[in-house]
Amino acid sequence: MTQESPPIQPNAPTEVFSPPAFSRRMLAGLARVRRQYLAAQARHRAFVVAAQLLYAAVFVGWLIYYHVWPAPDLVGLGLLVCALLTMRLFSFLRDWTPLVLLTLGYVWLAGIDPGVVGRAHVDFPITVDRFLFLGRLPTTWIQAHLWTPPHLHAYDYFVAILYPLHFAAPLVLGMVLWTWDRRAYWRFSAAFVLLCYAGLATYLLFPMAPPWWAASLHRIPPVPSILGAVHFGGSPHTIILLTRYFGVNLVAAMPSIHAAIPVLVWLVVWEVWPKWGWAAVLYPLGMSFAVIYLGEHYAIDVIVGWTYAAAAFSLVWQGEPLLRRLRWTGHRA
């Protein structure tokens, strides 16, 4: 004789799995964990700063050891780790995607006009530099006094290490600003993109050959490849490292973006952290010396790059308060 199961009461509670209810509980749990993490993060600010400094050190160490940029996926992975440490992954993707895409577009557009090499100006910067420096070319004069092959000096390694950091420094600064001062991050990003595309427009309208190019045409005395001498990636010239991925601008000496970006970084650091402003000025001064000594840019390229950086900074950082004052004046009128 089989035993019958007791009948189910109409009002008896039943355990039914509900995917929407489970999702709500899971999201609520994640939100609670996020609030607790952010509260702990505020108490352990030094840990987050240390993680960011570690990322910067690894990134720079990679450049120093391998003499080549790490793959884009490795760069992005490091930034994502920093974003996860701040528990702002989706905000990171939202805020950084426009900057990354615009930066990649700038690099890609550099090779959009293959005929630009044929109309590059070679003699103009030579004439200007000789006028500014009483008949001397800074690149050839500095190399004549400092470059003593086959002996390599500490400053040769220093400039070879400093040269590729002009895009690493904005990434590091941008990550720090994004973490601690979102308004400053957006201003810096806008100024950085404006600076890059202003340089690109100038390159397309007025392409100019660098000193090493003019030397290969015998317009100026020989300009040795110091970067190649310190075995920069095992290639005779750093341009080769970039041509594997993008059509680079071989005759984009004017203005010097290498010299301009450090000036922008210095101005932003000075604005956000005034106590570090004077120390940060060593970065643009060192980079400007490096690009001239290496034969990558003329002095006039550097001067124009400084001007572009100052203009981009002023338009973005000083332009917004001016527009607010103008709008306020208009409302009062």
Secondary structure, DSSP 8 states (H G I E B T S, - for coil): ---------TT-------HHHHHHHHHHHHHHHHHHHHHHHHHTHHHHHHHHHHHHHHHHHHHHHHSS---HHHHHHHHHHHHHHTT-HHHHHHHHHHHHHHHHHHHHHTTS-GGGGGG-B-HHHHHHHHHHTTT--HHHHHHHHH-BTTB--HHHHHHHHHGGGGTHHHHHHHHHHHHH-HHHHHHHHHHHHHHHHHHHHHHHHS-B--HHHHHHTTSSS----HHHHTTSTTSSSHHHHHHTTS---TTB-SS-HHHHHHHHHHHHHHHH-GGGHHHHTHHHHHHHHHHHHTTS--HHHHHHHHHHHHHHHIIIIIHHHHHHHHHHHHHH-
